[in-house]
């Protein structure tokens, strides 16, 4: 396993992080524990969760993912000090796609909501602190979760970033969180968080968790430079594009039990151009004797702005294959072929 420094902190995180959003929906508690044990034994020390998980988000299952991590920690004394535990606070439900059941539909990134969310997360996780507390999505209206155009809402009532940071700063001072991160943020948002932190002596964000994969390299436009110059490294989610980049959905295939098969909401990586690009990437992998999933993950692993690549799996076999991407080094020839596909099908699924 390789490790990277988390922003400007003294915390080292594994290049691969264990994503958990299927736990409590597609995976049972026992399966979650098995994945945690398997990952830890192979050097993964970074675990990423959210108060909203599992997905799809439902009131009946909300919080199960954190609860499964908590029961795992309780059953394994001493393990808490060996892992870097991250979770997230939900933002407001401004659209139908956002979960309206969290805190009665009044979730915001203000002091009351952040304190309530963290209190409940710590209770479910059975720990006194989290190492990285992330804002799951912005409080303001902006383009994230696949929205490619910015729609400005004049006069919108949103929680000021300075107020959000002040609430987080007090929780850092109280020892309940160690570091602060962003998720689904834009270049303007990252700049404003850094500006307000410097201006008021508030916690500086150390990471940004955004989607990044061969079908969606939009992070490279604006955010990659921030990640490197300001040490706000990428925690890449959906590196396999909901599993699409494994090739298992090509030619109309719909494997039983797979996420895209089960739920229509996971349509971000569908479409004619996405299918063509995926087929091209799978072809590159197969011609060079690489598993398609490992090619996709190895590409993300190799990016200079990456802090950690968040892999998720519903089986130990998938998890083992994903971890195996660490052993794959993409040659100059393979990288050139990948760039040729990106040129032909530029970011088909932003």
NULOLUM-262097 format. One line per 8 residues: number of its first residue (from 1); for each residue x, y, z of C-alpha. Coordinates in steps of 0.1 Angstrom, whole numbers. Layout:
N
NUM	X/Y/Z ~ ...;
This chain:
350
1	0/0/0 ~ 11/36/-7 ~ 2/65/15 ~ -3/102/10 ~ -4/131/34 ~ -39/145/39 ~ -35/181/29 ~ -11/201/51;
9	-18/178/81 ~ 4/152/98 ~ -21/124/88 ~ -11/98/63 ~ -40/81/44 ~ -38/51/21 ~ -39/57/-16 ~ -70/36/-17;
17	-98/44/7 ~ -127/21/15 ~ -161/35/4 ~ -191/24/23 ~ -223/37/7 ~ -236/2/-1 ~ -236/-10/35 ~ -271/-13/48;
25	-287/-16/14 ~ -267/-39/-9 ~ -245/-52/19 ~ -253/-66/53 ~ -236/-58/85 ~ -216/-90/84 ~ -205/-82/49 ~ -195/-47/59;
33	-174/-61/87 ~ -157/-86/64 ~ -148/-58/39 ~ -134/-37/67 ~ -112/-66/80 ~ -101/-74/44 ~ -92/-38/36 ~ -74/-32/69;
41	-53/-64/64 ~ -42/-51/31 ~ -31/-17/43 ~ -61/5/37 ~ -64/28/67 ~ -89/53/53 ~ -127/47/57 ~ -152/71/41;
49	-188/73/52 ~ -217/98/55 ~ -247/104/76 ~ -269/100/45 ~ -256/65/37 ~ -266/40/25 ~ -277/49/-10 ~ -302/52/-25;
57	-310/74/5 ~ -341/64/23 ~ -355/74/57 ~ -358/37/67 ~ -321/30/62 ~ -304/64/69 ~ -275/60/93 ~ -271/22/89;
65	-237/25/72 ~ -222/45/101 ~ -239/21/126 ~ -222/-9/108 ~ -188/8/112 ~ -195/15/148 ~ -204/-21/156 ~ -171/-31/138;
73	-151/-7/159 ~ -167/-18/191 ~ -159/-55/184 ~ -123/-47/177 ~ -106/-28/205 ~ -76/-8/195 ~ -86/-6/158 ~ -99/30/161;
81	-64/44/165 ~ -52/25/133 ~ -77/40/109 ~ -85/75/95 ~ -123/78/98 ~ -142/102/76 ~ -179/111/74 ~ -201/138/60;
89	-229/162/70 ~ -257/165/45 ~ -266/198/29 ~ -300/212/22 ~ -326/194/1 ~ -330/221/-26 ~ -340/197/-53 ~ -361/165/-55;
97	-329/145/-59 ~ -316/155/-25 ~ -328/135/6 ~ -356/154/23 ~ -359/131/53 ~ -327/142/71 ~ -336/164/100 ~ -371/168/87;
105	-360/183/55 ~ -343/212/73 ~ -307/201/69 ~ -284/231/64 ~ -248/238/69 ~ -254/260/99 ~ -243/255/135 ~ -274/237/147;
113	-275/212/119 ~ -237/205/119 ~ -237/199/157 ~ -268/177/155 ~ -254/157/126 ~ -220/152/142 ~ -236/142/175 ~ -257/115/158;
121	-228/103/136 ~ -204/99/166 ~ -231/80/184 ~ -236/56/154 ~ -199/53/148 ~ -193/46/185 ~ -163/70/187 ~ -155/103/203;
129	-141/120/172 ~ -138/117/134 ~ -106/124/116 ~ -121/141/86 ~ -156/158/86 ~ -168/168/52 ~ -196/189/39 ~ -214/165/16;
137	-226/192/-8 ~ -228/230/-8 ~ -255/249/11 ~ -259/272/-19 ~ -274/263/-53 ~ -246/255/-77 ~ -237/228/-102 ~ -228/194/-87;
145	-240/158/-89 ~ -238/159/-127 ~ -253/193/-134 ~ -231/207/-161 ~ -244/243/-162 ~ -243/269/-134 ~ -277/284/-125 ~ -274/315/-104;
153	-302/321/-79 ~ -302/358/-70 ~ -310/366/-34 ~ -310/329/-23 ~ -309/324/14 ~ -279/302/21 ~ -256/298/51 ~ -225/320/48;
161	-193/299/44 ~ -177/319/72 ~ -206/308/95 ~ -202/271/85 ~ -164/273/91 ~ -169/289/125 ~ -192/261/136 ~ -166/235/123;
169	-138/254/140 ~ -155/252/174 ~ -159/214/169 ~ -122/211/160 ~ -114/230/192 ~ -136/207/212 ~ -117/177/198 ~ -147/161/181;
177	-133/165/146 ~ -96/167/136 ~ -98/181/101 ~ -124/196/77 ~ -130/186/40 ~ -154/195/12 ~ -174/174/-12 ~ -191/181/-45;
185	-176/216/-45 ~ -167/240/-73 ~ -135/261/-78 ~ -153/292/-65 ~ -164/273/-34 ~ -129/260/-27 ~ -114/295/-31 ~ -140/310/-7;
193	-134/284/20 ~ -97/290/18 ~ -102/328/18 ~ -125/328/48 ~ -103/304/67 ~ -73/327/62 ~ -93/358/69 ~ -107/347/103;
201	-81/321/114 ~ -106/292/109 ~ -99/256/100 ~ -84/252/65 ~ -100/226/43 ~ -76/197/36 ~ -94/177/9 ~ -122/178/-16;
209	-142/147/-24 ~ -155/149/-60 ~ -163/124/-88 ~ -133/115/-110 ~ -130/87/-135 ~ -123/81/-172 ~ -158/92/-181 ~ -157/123/-160;
217	-124/142/-158 ~ -141/176/-151 ~ -121/179/-119 ~ -90/187/-141 ~ -107/219/-152 ~ -101/244/-123 ~ -100/221/-93 ~ -68/201/-100;
225	-47/233/-98 ~ -63/241/-64 ~ -56/205/-52 ~ -19/208/-59 ~ -11/244/-52 ~ -33/247/-21 ~ -29/211/-8 ~ -66/204/-10;
233	-61/170/-25 ~ -88/150/-43 ~ -106/121/-27 ~ -119/106/-59 ~ -154/90/-57 ~ -170/69/-83 ~ -137/60/-99 ~ -154/31/-118;
241	-184/53/-127 ~ -209/32/-108 ~ -192/1/-121 ~ -198/11/-158 ~ -160/11/-165 ~ -157/-26/-157 ~ -176/-32/-189 ~ -203/-52/-172;
249	-231/-31/-186 ~ -219/-30/-222 ~ -243/-41/-250 ~ -273/-38/-228 ~ -261/-62/-201 ~ -277/-58/-167 ~ -262/-82/-142 ~ -286/-92/-114;
257	-282/-72/-82 ~ -260/-46/-97 ~ -266/-10/-87 ~ -275/3/-122 ~ -297/-27/-127 ~ -316/-22/-95 ~ -322/15/-95 ~ -330/39/-123;
265	-317/69/-103 ~ -281/58/-112 ~ -282/71/-147 ~ -253/95/-146 ~ -230/73/-166 ~ -255/61/-192 ~ -259/72/-228 ~ -247/65/-263;
273	-214/85/-259 ~ -207/70/-225 ~ -212/36/-239 ~ -188/42/-268 ~ -162/57/-246 ~ -165/28/-221 ~ -162/3/-249 ~ -130/20/-261;
281	-115/20/-226 ~ -124/-17/-221 ~ -108/-25/-255 ~ -76/-7/-244 ~ -75/-28/-212 ~ -81/-61/-229 ~ -55/-55/-257 ~ -29/-48/-231;
289	-38/-77/-208 ~ -52/-55/-180 ~ -86/-60/-163 ~ -109/-31/-172 ~ -116/-22/-136 ~ -79/-21/-128 ~ -71/1/-158 ~ -97/26/-147;
297	-85/26/-111 ~ -48/27/-120 ~ -54/58/-141 ~ -70/76/-111 ~ -43/63/-88 ~ -16/79/-110 ~ -30/114/-109 ~ -7/140/-92;
305	-36/158/-76 ~ -50/127/-59 ~ -48/121/-22 ~ -69/89/-21 ~ -91/69/-45 ~ -123/58/-29 ~ -131/22/-40 ~ -164/5/-32;
313	-175/-31/-36 ~ -204/-54/-29 ~ -182/-85/-26 ~ -148/-94/-14 ~ -138/-106/-49 ~ -146/-71/-62 ~ -127/-55/-34 ~ -96/-77/-40;
321	-97/-69/-77 ~ -99/-31/-69 ~ -70/-33/-45 ~ -50/-51/-72 ~ -50/-19/-92 ~ -21/-8/-70 ~ 0/-34/-89 ~ -9/-20/-123;
329	14/6/-139 ~ 1/22/-170 ~ 27/24/-197 ~ 32/55/-219 ~ 15/37/-247 ~ -16/29/-227 ~ -18/65/-213 ~ -15/78/-249;
337	-44/56/-259 ~ -65/67/-230 ~ -59/104/-239 ~ -69/96/-275 ~ -103/83/-262 ~ -107/113/-240 ~ -100/136/-270 ~ -126/118/-290;
345	-152/116/-262 ~ -144/145/-239 ~ -160/141/-205 ~ -192/124/-217 ~ -206/122/-181 ~ -197/153/-161;
